[in-house]
């Protein structure tokens, strides 16, 4: 029985989908199935009830899930404690970041961290907010950076930065950049991020609060892809200000409302005393 099998089991229990689990853990779907079969053989019980339409964890599976999370946490803490026997901050810090943060902010943070702690190495996962939360729950990363806030009994969420979001269009769009009303956004074509994205959630809340409807929608899983789609006249979108500045092919449609995105770092409280995690949090609190 290997730690990887426990991590596979915890992830599958969270996402309830073999294909998604394989993608999140960068392994093949048959490997996911093999890990689960090995655990079921080891414990002599069925962990999931399967059908073509659903995947439900069993009572035995619920018990193992609780213990598996504890085991993973103990192993990860032990690894870090062994490294921390010396005063030098070194080893590998596993960081997850949502696409919005990973595309422009994370490299700057890593550069500053590397300058201070030259022996520290990084293992980085980039995904949407939902995927980063799930990675924290599965203990596959030490700390995550997400758009928005998320907190439950297993995860601590701390805001560290705000980012202005802007509605953008191509420069030759029929809407003008200045002096427009929110109602003019009614029945427009929109390009938005995928389900699970923090930026998409903010846009959906904006739509709901103003009773806006989209004439059509296009979903793209990265901000850079959305920028190119907007430039090609496929619709309006909501993007971080940093990604729009100095781009002559985009214009911000100014409205009488501020759209603010909160960046938060999230972590399991059991990791709070790890030196590597504390060093990164110190960098984040100075942003």
N, C-alpha and C positions, 0 to 999 in steps of 0.2 A: 504494500500500500504506500503510495507516494503523495507528497504534498500537492503535486499538480492535479491529482485526481480529486482531492478535496476542493481545490480552487475551481475546477471545472464544475463540480457538483454545486457549489455555492452560486456560481454565475448562472447555471442552468435553472436553479431554483428561483433566482431573481427574474430572469428574462423569459423563462418558460418557452424557449424556442431553441432547438438544436442548431439551426443555421446561424442565428444571431449569436449564440454562445461561441460557436466556432470562429466567427468574424472578430468578436471582442477579444478572444484569447489567441488569435493568430494561429489557429490550428485547423485541421480538416474536420469535417463533420463525423467521419468514421472514428476519428480519435476521440471526439467527445463521447460518442456512443460506447466506445471501448472503456473509457474511464468510468462511466456510470455502471457498465456491466461488471467491471472489476470490483467496484464498491459493493454492488448488490451481492456478488458472490462472497466477498469477504464478510459481510454482515448477515448473510443468509436471509435477506428480505428484499421485497420490492420497494424501491425508493420513489418511483413515479408510476402513475397510471397513465398509459398512453393510448391515444387514438389518433386518427388522421386529423381531427379537428381540435383536440385539446391535450394539455399536459398538466396533470395535477400531482402535487407532491403528496405522498402518503403520510400517515401518522408517524411511521418509523422514519420516514424522510425528514419530517419536521424536527424530530429529536436529533437526528444526525446533523441537520443543518445548524442547529444551535452549537453543537459540539465542534463541528468543522470550523466555524468562524472563530471559536476560542482557540483551536489548535493552530490555525493559520496565524492568528494574532500573536500567540506565544512564540512560534517559530520566528516570525519577523522581528519581534522585540528582542529575542535572544541573539539573532544575528547582529542587530544594531548594538546591543549591549557589549558584545564581544569586541566589536570595532571601537567602541567608546572606552575601552580599557586604557587606551592612550588618550591624550588630550587633543590630538589632532582630529579635525573634522575631515573624514575621508570615507571611502566606500561609495555606494551608489544610492542616490536619492531618486526615487521613482515618482515622477510628476505627471499629472494629467491636466490637460487644458482644453477648454472649449475652443472651437475653431476661431471665434472672434478674438480671443485672447492670444491663442497660439500663433496667429498670423502676423502680429506686429509687436505685441507687448512681451510675450514670453522670452524671445531671444535677448531682449535688453536685460531682463531680470536674470537670465542665466549667465550673461556676460559679467554682470556685477557680482553674482555669487561666485563665479569661477575666479574672478580677480581676487576675491577675499580668501577663498579656500581652494588653493590650486590642486589639492589631492582629491577633491570631491568630483565624482562623475555623475552623469545624469542618464536616466532612462525615461524617455518622454512618450506619453500617449496623447494623441490629439483626437478628439471626438466631439460630439455635441454634449450639451449639459447633461442630458439623460444618461449618456454613456459614461461620463466622468463620475456621476453619482454612483452608478452601478459598479464601477471599478473600485471606488472607495469601499463600498459595501462588501465586495469580494476580496478586499485586502490585496488587490493586485497593484495598487499604487499607494504611496505614503501620504500624498497631499494633492488636492485638485483645485484648479482655478476655473470658476464657472461664471456665467452671466446670470444674475439674479441671486436669490438666497435659497438655501435648502437646509432643513433641520428636522431631525427626528431623534429618537433616543440613542441612535448609534452614530450620528454624524453631527459634528459641530460646524457651524457656518459663520464666517466673520467677514463683513464687507471691508474692502480695503481701498476701493477706488470707484469713482463715478465717470461715466463716459457719455458725452452728448451724442444722441442718435439723430440723424436727419433723413428726411424724405427726399429722394433724388430722382431725377429724370435725365434723359438725354438733353443736350442743349437746344435741340430744335423741337422739343415737345410743345404741344399747343398750350399747356399751362405755363404761365410766366413765373419767374423765380420770386418776384416780390409782390406783395399786396394781394395774395390769394386767400381765399377762405377755405376752411376745412371741408365745407360742403362741396367744393369743386373737386374733391377727391372721390366723390361718389361715382360708382360705375366706371372706374378706371381699370386698366389691366395692371396686375401686380405680380412681382417676382418676389418669392419669399423663401426662407430657409425651411428645412425639413422639420417634421414633428420631433419634439424633444429638444429643439433649439431654444435658448433663452431669448434670442432676438425675435424669433417668430412669436413667442408668447407675448412679448411686449406689443408687437404689431396687432395681434389678435385682440388684445385688451383695448388698444386704441380704436380698432374697428368697432368693437362692441360698445364702448363708451359714447361713440358719436353716431351709432347706427349706420355705419358705412357698409356698403356692399361692393364686391369686386365684380367687374364684368367678366374677367377671366383671371386665372392664377397659373403661375408656373413655379414649380418647386425645384430649387437647386441647392445642393448640399455644401456650398462654400461661398464665402463672401466675395472671393475673387471671381468665381463663376457668375455670381449675381451682378457684379460690376460690369463684366463684359456683356451680359444680357441686356442691361440697362443701356449701355452705350450703343447697342444695336437696335434700340427702339422697341424692345419687347415688353416694356412696361415700367412702372414705378417700383421703387423698393425702399426699404428702411435699412440704412447702413451706419456704422460708427463714423463719426466725424473724421477721425484719423485716416480712414480709408478713402475719403472723398477729397480731402484738402489737396489743392494744387493739381487736380485732374481736370484738364481743360475740356474734356469730353462729357463731363457731368455737371449738372447744376442742382443746387439745393433749393427745394421748394419751401420757402419760409412760411410758416404758419404761426398763429398766435398761441403757441403752446410748446412747452419744453418737453422733449422726450428723453428721459434719462435712463441709462442702463447702469445697474450696480454690478460691479465685479466683486466676487467673494472668493475666499479660499476655504476649502472644506477638508476635514480630516476626521479620522476616528480618534476620540479622546485618548485611547490607549497608546496612540503614537505621539502624544503631546510632549513627552519628555525626551524623545529622540533628538540628539544633538543636530543631526542633519535637518530635521524638520524645523527645529527651533531657529536654526541659522537662516533658513529660507523665509520663515515667518517674519523674522527681523527685517529682512530686505523688503518684504511686502508692506510692512507697516511704515516704511520710510518713503514709499512711493508718493 
